[in-house]
Amino acid sequence: MSHWHLRRAARWLKAGGVIAYPTEAVYGIGCDPHNLSAVTRLLHIKQRDWRKGLILVAADFAQLEPFLLPLCTDLQARVFSAWPGPVTWLLPARPQLSPLLRGTHNTLAVRVSAHPLVKDLCQTWQGALVSTSANLSRQTPAKTRRQVQQRLGQTLDWIVPGAVGGHSKPSEIREALSNRTVRAG
């Protein structure tokens, strides 16, 4: 992976763009979670109902902290034991967090990725990213750059080249307070 591609992606994110990039199992589309115009555009591209909420992905927990309420020690231990990796946790969101990110929930879906490209992208961008599968709602997610280009190419600002990780299914989603599995990985 070229650092040029990552710097270009970061420039698009800073400009309010929507990009695609490989994740653990599928290509994702993402944007700056602080830019609600970009989030609205991403939801429109994906044809996703805002009430469902979105996932934020990061290189480390510090990039997610501005979006979340502080975690108690026991909850931190539970969450951190699964990271970095393909487990998305539903954690208590800050009350002022936009419903465009958390949907109708009091929690926010977050993940610290183990995928090297996602980590490098978040480090280059210097923050967390909205991350949802690269597909229209209820359609099969794209697993290659070519599939992203064919399905969504005209609606995106940049597609980061690279291979998805070795996982066959999207990340597992767990509710952190109860440790209940919401979606199996």
C-alpha positions as CSV (number, residue, x, y, z in Angstrom):
1,M,0.0,0.0,0.0
2,S,1.3,3.4,-1.0
3,H,1.4,6.2,1.5
4,W,0.3,8.4,-1.4
5,H,-3.1,6.6,-1.5
6,L,-3.5,7.1,2.2
7,R,-2.6,10.8,2.1
8,R,-5.0,11.3,-0.8
9,A,-7.8,9.5,1.2
10,A,-7.1,11.8,4.2
11,R,-7.3,14.9,2.0
12,W,-10.7,13.7,0.7
13,L,-11.9,13.1,4.3
14,K,-10.7,16.5,5.4
15,A,-12.7,18.0,2.4
16,G,-15.9,16.2,3.5
17,G,-15.5,13.4,1.0
18,V,-16.7,9.8,1.2
19,I,-14.2,7.1,0.5
20,A,-14.0,3.3,0.2
21,Y,-11.3,1.1,1.7
22,P,-10.7,-2.6,2.5
23,T,-11.5,-3.9,6.0
24,E,-11.3,-7.2,7.7
25,A,-13.9,-9.0,5.6
26,V,-15.3,-6.5,3.0
27,Y,-14.7,-3.1,1.5
28,G,-16.1,-0.3,3.6
29,I,-17.2,3.2,2.8
30,G,-16.5,5.9,5.3
31,C,-16.2,9.6,6.1
32,D,-15.3,12.0,8.8
33,P,-17.7,11.3,11.7
34,H,-17.5,15.0,12.8
35,N,-18.8,16.2,9.4
36,L,-22.5,15.7,9.4
37,S,-22.9,16.7,5.8
38,A,-20.5,13.9,4.8
39,V,-22.3,11.4,7.1
40,T,-25.6,12.4,5.5
41,R,-24.1,11.9,2.0
42,L,-22.8,8.5,3.0
43,L,-26.2,7.4,4.3
44,H,-27.7,8.7,1.0
45,I,-25.1,6.8,-1.1
46,K,-25.8,3.6,0.8
47,Q,-29.5,4.2,1.0
48,R,-29.3,3.4,4.7
49,D,-31.9,4.4,7.3
50,W,-30.2,6.8,9.8
51,R,-32.2,5.2,12.6
52,K,-30.0,2.1,12.4
53,G,-26.8,4.0,13.4
54,L,-23.3,3.5,12.0
55,I,-20.0,2.0,13.0
56,L,-16.9,4.0,13.8
57,V,-13.5,2.3,13.2
58,A,-10.2,3.4,14.6
59,A,-6.5,2.6,14.9
60,D,-6.8,2.8,18.7
61,F,-9.2,3.5,21.5
62,A,-8.0,7.1,21.9
63,Q,-9.5,7.9,18.5
64,L,-12.9,6.7,19.7
65,E,-13.0,8.3,23.2
66,P,-14.4,11.7,22.0
67,F,-17.6,9.9,20.9
68,L,-18.1,7.8,24.1
69,L,-18.9,8.1,27.7
70,P,-16.0,7.1,30.0
71,L,-15.8,3.3,30.5
72,C,-15.5,1.7,33.9
73,T,-12.5,-0.6,34.5
74,D,-14.4,-3.8,34.1
75,L,-16.0,-2.7,30.8
76,Q,-12.6,-1.5,29.5
77,A,-11.1,-4.9,30.3
78,R,-13.9,-6.7,28.4
79,V,-13.7,-4.5,25.4
80,F,-10.0,-4.3,25.2
81,S,-9.6,-8.1,25.4
82,A,-11.2,-8.3,21.9
83,W,-9.2,-5.5,20.3
84,P,-7.7,-4.9,17.9
85,G,-9.8,-7.3,16.0
86,P,-13.1,-8.0,14.2
87,V,-15.4,-7.3,17.2
88,T,-17.6,-4.2,17.1
89,W,-18.8,-3.1,20.5
90,L,-22.0,-1.1,21.3
91,L,-20.7,1.3,23.9
92,P,-22.5,4.2,25.7
93,A,-22.4,7.2,23.5
94,R,-22.0,10.8,24.6
95,P,-25.6,12.3,24.9
96,Q,-24.7,15.1,22.4
97,L,-23.6,12.7,19.7
98,S,-25.6,13.1,16.5
99,P,-28.3,10.6,15.9
100,L,-26.9,10.3,12.4
101,L,-24.1,8.3,14.0
102,R,-25.9,6.4,16.8
103,G,-29.3,6.1,15.2
104,T,-32.1,5.8,17.8
105,H,-29.8,4.2,20.3
106,N,-27.9,5.4,23.4
107,T,-24.9,3.4,22.3
108,L,-22.4,3.8,19.4
109,A,-21.0,0.9,17.5
110,V,-17.1,1.1,17.6
111,R,-14.2,-1.1,16.6
112,V,-10.4,-0.9,16.8
113,S,-9.3,-2.6,13.7
114,A,-6.6,-5.2,13.3
115,H,-6.5,-4.7,9.5
116,P,-3.1,-2.9,8.8
117,L,-4.5,-0.7,6.0
118,V,-7.4,0.5,8.2
119,K,-5.0,1.2,11.1
120,D,-2.7,3.1,8.7
121,L,-5.6,5.0,7.2
122,C,-6.9,6.1,10.6
123,Q,-3.4,7.1,11.7
124,T,-2.8,9.1,8.5
125,W,-6.2,10.7,8.8
126,Q,-5.6,11.1,12.6
127,G,-9.0,10.0,13.8
128,A,-11.8,7.5,13.7
129,L,-13.8,6.9,10.5
130,V,-17.4,6.1,9.8
131,S,-17.2,2.5,8.5
132,T,-20.1,0.7,6.8
133,S,-20.0,-2.0,4.2
134,A,-19.6,-0.9,0.6
135,N,-23.0,-1.7,-0.8
136,L,-26.5,-0.5,-1.1
137,S,-28.6,-1.5,1.9
138,R,-29.7,-5.1,1.8
139,Q,-27.3,-6.0,-1.1
140,T,-24.1,-8.0,-0.9
141,P,-21.0,-6.1,0.3
142,A,-18.2,-5.5,-2.1
143,K,-15.0,-7.5,-1.5
144,T,-12.8,-6.0,-4.2
145,R,-11.9,-2.5,-5.4
146,R,-13.3,-3.5,-8.8
147,Q,-16.7,-4.4,-7.2
148,V,-16.8,-1.1,-5.4
149,Q,-16.0,0.8,-8.6
150,Q,-18.7,-1.1,-10.5
151,R,-21.4,-0.6,-7.8
152,L,-20.6,2.7,-6.2
153,G,-17.7,4.3,-8.1
154,Q,-19.6,7.3,-9.4
155,T,-20.8,8.3,-5.9
156,L,-17.5,8.1,-4.1
157,D,-14.6,10.5,-4.0
158,W,-11.7,8.0,-3.6
159,I,-11.2,4.2,-3.4
160,V,-8.2,3.1,-1.5
161,P,-6.7,0.0,-3.2
162,G,-5.9,-3.1,-1.1
163,A,-7.0,-6.5,-0.1
164,V,-9.6,-7.3,2.5
165,G,-8.5,-9.3,5.5
166,G,-9.0,-13.0,5.9
167,H,-12.4,-12.9,7.6
168,S,-15.3,-14.4,5.7
169,K,-18.0,-12.4,7.5
170,P,-18.4,-8.8,8.7
171,S,-17.4,-8.1,12.3
172,E,-19.2,-9.6,15.3
173,I,-21.3,-7.0,17.1
174,R,-21.6,-7.2,20.9
175,E,-23.5,-5.1,23.4
176,A,-20.8,-4.2,25.9
177,L,-22.9,-3.8,29.1
178,S,-24.6,-7.2,28.8
179,N,-21.9,-8.9,26.6
180,R,-24.8,-10.1,24.4
181,T,-23.9,-10.9,20.8
182,V,-26.1,-8.8,18.5
183,R,-24.6,-10.1,15.2
184,A,-22.4,-13.2,15.0
185,G,-19.1,-12.7,13.1
